[in-house]
Amino acid sequence: MKFFNFHHMPYRHADLDAIEKNGSAWVTYSNRHYDPHKGAELYHEYLDQMEFADTLGFDGVCLNEHHQTAYGMMPIPGVLAGALARSVKRAKLAILGRALPLLNNPLMVAEEYAMLDNLTRGRFIAGFVRGIGAEYHAMGINPVVSQERYAEAHDLIVRAWTEPGPFAYEGRHYHFNYVNPWPRPYQTPHPPIWIPSQGSSSTIKWAAQKRYTYAQTLSPIAVVARFFQMYRDEAEKAGYTPSPDQLAWSNTIYVAETDEQAMREAKPHLEALVNRFLKMPVEMLLPPGYTNIESMKRVRAAKVTGKISSIEELNTTGVVIVGSPNTVREKLAEYQDLAGFNTSLTKTQFGTLPNDMTRANMTAIAEEILPHFRDRLPQGKQQAAAE
Amino acid sequence: MIARLLRPELEDANMKNRIATAKLAWQPRTYDPHLRKWLHRIDVPTLIIWGANDRVFPMEYAYAYQQLIPGSKAVIIPECGHIPQAEKPAVFVSELTDFIAGMRIAA
């Protein structure tokens, strides 16, 4: 299994009571709560953690994009990726991903990602997302055209990377007389494309058909397993058997000496993440037209955001893995076999977790977990299916 | 918007309505930010009928329109929401026919 250190870069000094009072850490939580001196320290703390992940032996580091929120301080992830492109020496560098429909000029992502792919000499992974519903409130983009804009921006970017320019592009949302980005990507034909999603069936089908790596965001492991099976089924329909490397589970892992200690230490920080930083009203998460009606009903039923969750519930349902090294190894192996993934996108920092605890957690994961999974593939029916 | 539907069988219709509304009115949000400076150009007899309990656009908008459209008349219908022609059709038609009759007399 491959391990990526996924950072959501929360403004971890946020006033949790103020978020609770506001009803959400997104869009309407006033930026007067942001202290630039504390924020500046956090950027450096988090980038140091990403570099630490590289030296500890994680296979990659992941950034993402969210707007107008204390949940994450990465509205423009390329800035941080640029900072890491030279200091992360060995690991892959992934942006999971840029929210394409929010852009009026998707060619800028073709340029930005190609630059990062050159800077890292081909260690870059290109994630494309639609952004969560809150982004459509924050950026004033109509959610009804989100899927259209996403599809068109994706096609344009991939064409810009693979067809020699200049060529003209006439789409419904985007129009260019000259598509001819410099630089071209370092990797041939382009950086690997990864698609994180909350579980939209149309996205899963499309990712499988394109052979893109599919990453499932924060969900109970039974739901993850169902979506990954959907991916494998769609791949078979498309005429190939996918590698378990194409399935990535986005999780949170916290390791301490004993189960009891791990749960006690992680509890306030993890509960701050799910009950404060991630909390939002359903109309903010799922604005009308953001996804089709069937998916909207399903995601609304399956998502953990919005409900009040305890660490016990999150751990039991397999949204996260918290425990002693032995417990974490057992559960991760069980989940890998159940869902059939071979990539773990792991938040080692989450919510309000401070720097010293994060680095201890990262060290424990690198020493106690990673070596046991280095050559481990999904066992049982998933492996049988793959053979 | 409504988080919990009292009639689940209407959920799909409700979602479709919301999608259609978003398509037309997400950005700018349900209004034309330049309208204020154009309304003075309206030079035909104008009747503004508004529900007193309109929660989409409160009745203060009716007064604002009335002030901006030269010679216009505003009528507020009590116990009525956003769609007077559907909610209070009799009152609506009566106000409209009176207005048209008044125009004929004036002409």
Interface residues (C-beta under 8 A of the other chain):
Chain A: Y136 G140 I141 N142 P143 V144 V145 P281 V282 E283 P287 P288 G289 I293 M296 K297
Chain B: M1 A3 E11 D12 M15 K16 R18 I19 T21 A22 K23 W26 Q27
